[in-house]
Amino acid sequence: MLFLKKRAPKPPPDSKPVLDWLPQNLAASLAEAGFDAEQALAVKHSTRARRLSLRTNVKARQIVLTFPAAATWRQAQEFVADQQRWILSQIRQISAAAVILQDGETFPFLGEPHLISATGKLRGAAERRDGILYMAGAPEHIPRRVRDYLTAQAREEISWRAREKAESIGRKISRIRIGDPHSRWGSCSSQGVLSFSWRLVMAPEEMLDYVVAHEVAHLRHMDHSRAFWTLCQSLTETNVSKSRKWFKVEGAKLFSYHGGAI
């Protein structure tokens, strides 16, 4: 991310077609890979943002550049050029074919591959053992039931970690929500509500733990200051820098899994 000097507010710069400012080598690489730059990248002008940043919008299958009022098109061009490898990697991942969580499909559970197997011989709706997730019910209902199962597992894995970490810093959580945001892994509100993506349960355990630590740290610091990052690192055994890099490189893959119609 590129931090910018604070300036007096000004109207956002005129919008430009992506190809008018996108570095030529990146445009060429996107075209060579079969992607339309105008569709692959979007610009979001913001009067509140203080820095240029990039994020994935999996639903729209786009990379979004947040453009602060203090930024210039030249700065945006240089920033995007520096992030070229990441942009290409993310575009390839979010444009990949969707994976339906159905009978016979493989998916990761806490980073370990698991096979979905539909069977009618279960006492409950689901049972996981030896790398296989056994699901009861008609085949057409399996994707939704797998998602429901993973959502419940995510709540279990996340809740005890979040409450334990919050207690260690003397903070209280008002509520924990598990949902399916399209670009965030977690968030923390000023009211102490922590929200997380159910997809985190597919990430390696140490990566899930990092996201929980990140959001719990926001209960004390509602920013990304040095104090925040120091606290975040103290709340997890995994290396925070390593975890952030993992999500940048591998995170988009988890959005390719769907528990029903797309």
Steps between C-alpha positions, in 0.01 A plus 500: 500500500619853423449757777446856390569832668190657647371782282196721498198310363444537129254356252595156366694509172310453179434137423717349232464182297723234653712469186579874511704467819573130547870414449539364147684187610219411743235563234697278263535225763127507571418481130747215451333311784160555337363773729338831407673770706187718502306214659779366722577826680270760652576834667319614814551869582495570873510824698566306822786274393854615579687259275481319172404138556385192311242240594319217329127509432430133443132548421583743217817306413701822512797665665393832654742791534401740778598850383529767777426865429866584567630258236597566140467277197880479478516370858227250419689383194822450697318324782323260265826432316662396830208263567491344152591147607237500776232639266561231239498227763173619653327547165586143402370366830169686516434428134548127549202268463285478811510183708163376624522322836327187375542124525844392375655848525811578704537807720740613777402482866744694718740471209472122459330347193169324564274301269122547509317168507120478494362212703173408666666309783552776755352568840520873437517730198880492471805315625866580431775242542824393331489775238142429394187705570203264496171677429146365528215602275406524135783598260335828402504613865864408569662835399277703730545252784878501459499877520277490809739249657805713422327810633429321828859376517630850430289638784638237736865549396477879505285560810720342765810662355339843485363488855827367641704772327254775596511393864881510495493873414209590724247559224149362448342379178135596466431255218671271249355475150590244236404598146623511142646843419637530149837660575564502875609220729387680811395831650449664839234762571521780756231313696727199543334281237750271328407367156682223313476310173398136527767429240769551763442143616651385169823693565788344697438523874778752561355731232155484656657579836672806354171644370338449840795673669475785248134571574538459876787750494255749347300484824780714645638676193251596227783574258809338353756687708828355623333433836228302321746277316704442816185391685386286207831313496479442876162330455614229258793262478514522122706769329265785409702608196506142370124467554422822313709382206323162501157664465625726222629203301266215596192663647311551175497123439266453794240720330472252212309254723122531500229327699224524242402693190741774391 
